[in-house]
Amino acid sequence: ANTGITAINNVALSLTNVERNDEGLVFHWQTENPGEYPSYVHVGNPPVIGDDGIVYGFYETPDIVSVPITPAGGKAEWTTEVAVPQDVKGLYILLSVESKKQRLFVNYAVDITDK
């Protein structure tokens, strides 16, 4: 499920795993910072859209949601969750990633239809 998105300060953002549980989905994120300074990569708590056309979860401005800092030359990992009924299929993550400069977000539809 590796997304391989380049975020702000050339930090690499990856979706390393997606798990289904009784409540919905758990996303496992990782950032890797090749730079000389620590960096935050704001993605918020992204919602998903299913093949039923319904958006599950709430959109939150990504830069106000707490994320770990990625140390210079290091990695950070964290999870986000969204409630999705078990019978909903054909899912895509509606992901906004801080890119190029602060508060400039690029939007992605990340295919997780196999989950």
Phi, psi and omega per residue, in radians:
A1 nan 0.354 -3.073
N2 -1.170 2.136 -3.102
T3 -1.542 -0.546 3.089
G4 0.992 0.888 -3.126
I5 -1.734 2.325 3.052
T6 -1.534 2.126 -3.093
A7 -1.826 -2.906 -3.125
I8 -0.964 2.526 3.133
N9 1.027 0.485 3.130
N10 1.065 0.424 3.060
V11 -1.341 2.310 -3.135
A12 -1.518 2.180 3.107
L13 -1.840 2.283 3.109
S14 -2.290 2.456 2.927
L15 -1.618 1.821 -2.995
T16 -1.525 -0.375 3.138
N17 -2.853 2.642 3.017
V18 -2.276 2.211 3.125
E19 -2.079 2.445 2.973
R20 -1.676 2.389 3.014
N21 -2.304 -3.024 -3.086
D22 -1.086 -0.496 -3.093
E23 -1.596 -0.415 -3.088
G24 2.762 -2.152 -3.051
L25 -2.186 2.533 3.014
V26 -2.077 2.172 3.113
F27 -1.786 2.318 3.091
H28 -1.843 2.053 -3.086
W29 -1.905 2.639 3.040
Q30 -2.500 2.448 3.004
T31 -2.110 2.579 3.080
E32 -2.292 2.168 -3.017
N33 -1.874 1.911 3.124
P34 -1.439 -0.103 -3.018
G35 -1.421 -3.124 -3.111
E36 -1.643 -0.102 -3.085
Y37 -2.246 2.583 3.065
P38 -1.055 2.684 -3.096
S39 -2.595 2.503 2.994
Y40 -1.706 2.426 2.995
V41 -2.049 1.901 -3.082
H42 -1.551 2.076 3.051
V43 -2.157 -0.095 -3.129
G44 1.208 -2.653 3.083
N45 -2.109 1.458 -2.907
P46 -1.148 2.412 3.033
P47 -1.390 3.063 3.074
V48 -2.250 2.783 3.017
I49 -2.148 2.399 -3.125
G50 -1.823 3.061 3.134
D51 -1.194 -0.118 3.047
D52 -1.489 -0.053 3.120
G53 1.424 0.073 -3.130
I54 -1.665 2.387 3.047
V55 -1.567 2.193 3.131
Y56 -1.849 2.307 -3.074
G57 1.718 2.979 -3.128
F58 -1.961 2.389 3.032
Y59 -1.293 2.242 3.056
E60 -2.123 2.474 3.072
T61 -0.963 2.057 -2.997
P62 -1.001 -0.550 -3.054
D63 -1.400 -0.018 3.062
I64 -1.829 -0.060 3.138
V65 -1.579 2.343 -3.088
S66 -1.172 2.272 3.038
V67 -2.371 2.693 3.112
P68 -1.276 2.659 3.074
I69 -1.394 2.442 3.093
T70 -1.655 2.029 -3.079
P71 -1.188 2.715 3.080
A72 -0.984 2.254 3.139
G73 1.178 0.274 -3.058
G74 -2.271 -2.938 -3.103
K75 -2.239 2.774 3.000
A76 -2.403 2.605 3.116
E77 -2.359 2.562 3.077
W78 -2.822 2.999 3.114
T79 -2.194 2.706 2.937
T80 -2.284 2.780 -3.111
E81 -2.348 2.648 3.048
V82 -2.524 2.397 3.127
A83 -1.405 2.164 3.139
V84 -2.473 2.248 3.092
P85 -1.018 2.548 -3.087
Q86 -1.046 -0.520 -3.064
D87 -1.472 -0.042 3.137
V88 -1.463 2.256 -3.108
K89 -2.137 -3.099 3.078
G90 1.076 0.811 -2.998
L91 -1.533 2.528 3.023
Y92 -2.297 2.389 3.039
I93 -1.441 2.313 3.071
L94 -1.664 1.626 -2.932
L95 -1.874 2.192 3.016
S96 -1.897 2.202 -3.073
V97 -2.137 2.270 3.078
E98 -1.159 2.178 -2.978
S99 -2.488 2.556 3.076
K100 1.247 -1.058 3.104
K101 -2.584 2.895 -3.079
Q102 -0.958 2.419 3.077
R103 1.110 0.258 2.982
L104 -1.802 1.909 -3.051
F105 -1.865 2.421 3.042
V106 -1.898 2.368 -3.082
N107 -1.769 2.411 -3.132
Y108 -2.266 2.591 2.927
A109 -1.910 1.830 -3.064
V110 -1.607 2.089 -3.083
D111 -1.255 1.994 3.021
I112 -2.212 0.616 -3.075
T113 -1.113 -0.276 3.118
D114 -1.479 0.045 -3.113
K115 -1.786 nan nan
